[in-house]
Amino acid sequence: MTTDTHGKCGAGVSPRRRPLPALLVLAATLVLPGLCRATPFVPASDAVVLEQRPDSGDSAARDARRLHRQLAASPDNLDLALQAAAQDMAIGRRQADPRYLGRAEAALAHWPDGPDTPPQVLLLRAVLRQSLHDFAGARAALARLLAAAPRTPQAYLTRASIETVQAAYPAALEDCGKLALLDTGAASMICTASVSSLTGHARLAQAALGVALRNAAEDAVPVRLWAETLAAEIAVRLDDAASAEAHFAAALRLDPQDSYLLGAYADFLLDQHRAAEAAALLRGFTCNDPLLLRLALAEQVLGLAEFDTHAADLQARFDTARLRGETVHRREEARFTLALLHRPAEALALAQANWLVQREPADARILIEAAIAAGAPEQAEAALGWMRTNHVEDAALTRLLAPARHAAN
């Protein structure tokens, strides 16, 4: 049985981190923006047509439809399947439409997991699983892939991304290092900088990114976008607003519609008390759950009339995701529950559940904020231990913890 919703937006799972640039056929870490949802609709059967998509005129979408028509006539054609899946994944990320993610999965269905699964299928399937936060499934696919094809750069990039998200930093550094042996240009340096920035070497990571940007080809837009966005995030954590602004501006010149970049910049603007700029930045992206959340946060600060509608819309989307058993939105839901619903105990439970899956600075921040708001700062000890163990440098987290440290002294 399928489940869908009636609404004007097509979208899907939230973009949780910067997707790594393509080295082979797609971005190494694919994450799709959030689904605009309304009241859940359960069709009577799988034969029910939920929507007829109009021809957008987009050449990539036309190419994808052509590939799927050809694949339907020849479902065991591996090259066609790979092209169709990769095209769908790229369109899905760009258009914030998860239906393309399902189409990509369907394109690969002829080759189930097993000892004879083609390495290219394993790579795409690992990326699909990573996008759904099935990290164990993604790593299993990557392990099979690397056993069969150990010189696959994207496999190391994808695994390093998963390891970084889960705070397995030594393993991530090892995989980043392996990229240097595979002639991946600036990718190995940027990958290493990403991990080093979270393990007490943020300024060294900044310097490395400067070198990577100088060495990256001018036409290597995905690589440059990755490096500029990462440099901006590191500058934010180091409380260097001027540097962060410059890197965000450079990244936006490369791709002004990149959903991860927009979310990171909006967070920066909100922390800088520039809610009006954040609202203006995000008004065209209400189909994207994480961006709509940030828009609602800005509208709340500004006292705008649209806030009530957007808050209700977010609540409906989280409710619908829960009905489907999805858990990939916990960070956003925790932030929504704390900042917009003002229910700190519920937010704390969500943040704790989220921390079991992923451990990035934003995950630590919502866990600490919720624990403090719930009057139970000790419940954030997991995040505090992560900070101490890894020597994490993050000005926002330091400010959050300052009152508690002052009281202890």
Secondary structure as GFF3:
##gff-version 3
##sequence-region A 1 409
A	DSSP	beta_strand	4	5	.	.	.	ID=ss1
A	DSSP	beta_strand	40	41	.	.	.	ID=ss2
A	DSSP	alpha_helix	59	73	.	.	.	ID=ss3
A	DSSP	alpha_helix	78	95	.	.	.	ID=ss4
A	DSSP	alpha_helix	99	107	.	.	.	ID=ss5
A	DSSP	alpha_helix	119	131	.	.	.	ID=ss6
A	DSSP	alpha_helix	135	148	.	.	.	ID=ss7
A	DSSP	alpha_helix	153	165	.	.	.	ID=ss8
A	DSSP	alpha_helix	169	180	.	.	.	ID=ss9
A	DSSP	alpha_helix	187	196	.	.	.	ID=ss10
A	DSSP	alpha_helix	202	215	.	.	.	ID=ss11
A	DSSP	alpha_helix	221	237	.	.	.	ID=ss12
A	DSSP	alpha_helix	241	254	.	.	.	ID=ss13
A	DSSP	alpha_helix	259	271	.	.	.	ID=ss14
A	DSSP	alpha_helix	275	282	.	.	.	ID=ss15
A	DSSP	alpha_helix	289	302	.	.	.	ID=ss16
A	DSSP	alpha_helix	306	323	.	.	.	ID=ss17
A	DSSP	alpha_helix	330	339	.	.	.	ID=ss18
A	DSSP	alpha_helix	344	355	.	.	.	ID=ss19
A	DSSP	alpha_helix	361	373	.	.	.	ID=ss20
A	DSSP	three_ten_helix	377	380	.	.	.	ID=ss21
A	DSSP	alpha_helix	381	390	.	.	.	ID=ss22
A	DSSP	alpha_helix	395	408	.	.	.	ID=ss23
###
